[in-house]
């Protein structure tokens, strides 16, 4: 477990934007990346530095600057703070896919609860949460239809395979490292009851749910029409979530201890003309990864819907 204790002398030496050796702690980190891959590298380096020197006051400004750039590179089209501290963001990828994320404290409450998102589009969701009409960019993103390269309904391809489970004993949390978290490692049963995705009719075709995990990387990958993913960092330091679609990085999201983030994602769409005109989602490989988690304790769950037919059925939260 990473130590969070500093001596008074260390605090005094590191009480400015400079690192303990007198250099700017962020001077060699690109906080204005041109691509998502560059942003991925920058966030990884920022998380590493922050974990080694958690009290340095340079970090909030650096994260805010990089987050602003990530919003552009992630193709953010709408964001609303429906309740204080609870942020819902809407992203429109250049391949026609749309993703929604929710961030907030780990108190078990969700704005994207099953009863709120079932049977509605992201446009309807924004309208309910923001209590106003959605931006045109969000409407256009959801209505976008990809006519080329339709899905092959006869072949699902590779099924999702999760990274190996860690069965190592989890150390008890102490007050220092869990002060910002409403959930602790003692709440595994609560997470398994509230953070998991269901199966059965209209549920996930492939799913898993794991509490009190440790490791260096957690990932799941497989062909799907829609995917659902959530992560709660219980302790100790910032991490990042990365989404790849068909092997190309599409979204990078930072996550801090004390946050529980949820994602709701759709592949691009195409139009079916027989026997009736309607839209279907393409099958695309969604690869979700949790990175920078060495020494951290976290909960995570995922659900993939690959066999669903029709936009409505695929949109239903499992």
Secondary structure, 3 states (H helix, E strand, C coil): CCCCCCCHHHHHHCCCCECCCCCECCCCCCCCCCCHHHHHHHHHHHHHHHHHCCCCCHHHHHHHHHHHHHHHHCCEEEEEEEECCEEEEEEECCCCCEEEEEECECCCCCCCCHHHHCCCCHHHHHHHHHCCCCCHHHHHHHHCCCCCCCCCCCCCCCCCEECCCCCCCCCCCCCCCCCCCCCCHHHHHHHHHHCCCCCCCCCCCEEEEEEEECCCCEEEEEEECEEEEEEEEEECCCEEEEEEECCEEEEEEEECCCEEEEEEEECCEEEECCCCCEEEECCEEEEEEEECCCCCEEEEEEEEECCCCCHHHHHCCC
